[in-house]
Amino acid sequence: MTQCAHLTNEGKCKGMYKGFVCIKEKCQADRSEKCPWSTTEGFYCMKFNRFECIGLENCGTLEDYMQFIRLRREKAHS
């Protein structure tokens, strides 16, 4: 399980339930960490200068990025 992106070092929520203790799996907030290379809207990747953010877990290298895009396109066409 990944660390909640909205959790402070003190175990308090800084997101939807700001100020309260983390309620873990009961929380309906998006727990994914925001990509530091993405624009606010998530439409542009500043790391690879491409119009699509594919998420932190998929963008180690430009080759990883292109492979993710290729696989998603193939899946969409099948």
C-alpha atoms as one frame of an Amber mdcrd trajectory, in Angstrom:
protein
   0.000   0.000   0.000   1.348   3.407  -0.908   1.653   6.275   1.511  -1.232
   8.712   1.321  -0.166  11.893  -0.483  -2.367  13.937   1.897  -0.795  12.635
   5.139   1.467  14.869   7.247   4.399  13.567   9.308   2.172  13.851  12.389
  -0.401  11.454  10.874  -2.952  14.204  10.245  -4.802  14.733   6.995  -4.011
  17.795   4.913  -6.511  16.896   2.186 -10.268  16.381   2.193 -10.374  15.741
   5.971  -7.797  18.396   6.914  -6.861  18.453  10.597  -8.238  15.013  11.405
  -6.313  11.793  11.917  -5.952   9.664   8.775  -8.941   7.328   8.367  -7.058
   5.065   5.938  -9.233   2.798   3.768 -12.416   4.667   4.782 -11.112   7.786
   3.033 -12.629   8.437  -0.392  -9.942  10.937  -1.433  -7.548  10.195  -4.278
  -4.443   8.783  -2.586  -2.190   8.872  -5.620   0.760  11.185  -5.432   0.753
  14.079  -7.884   3.475  13.816 -10.472   6.052  16.609 -10.001   6.647  16.791
 -13.783   2.986  17.217 -14.687   1.193  20.492 -15.212  -1.617  21.227 -12.760
  -4.218  19.863 -15.158  -2.164  16.732 -15.927  -2.250  17.300 -19.696   1.460
  17.907 -20.232   4.571  16.022 -19.084   7.432  18.446 -18.493   9.890  15.568
 -17.982   9.519  14.259 -21.541   7.944  17.350 -23.159   4.873  15.428 -24.306
   1.165  16.165 -24.093   0.195  13.483 -21.604   1.112  12.610 -18.045   1.152
   8.826 -17.618   1.759   8.781 -13.854   4.864   8.417 -11.716   4.784   4.616
 -11.751   5.091   4.488 -15.564   7.650   7.133 -16.525  11.122   6.035 -15.464
  12.691   6.649 -18.867  11.545   8.003 -22.214  11.473   4.384 -23.428   9.126
   3.478 -20.535   6.930   6.430 -21.412   6.724   5.500 -25.100   6.105   1.811
 -24.285   3.195   2.775 -22.005   1.655   4.943 -24.752   2.193   2.193 -27.357
   0.565  -0.496 -25.186  -2.408   1.702 -24.374  -2.979   2.487 -28.067  -2.769
  -1.201 -28.990  -5.233  -2.073 -26.252  -7.640   0.647 -27.441  -7.574  -0.687
 -31.008  -8.188  -4.326 -30.057
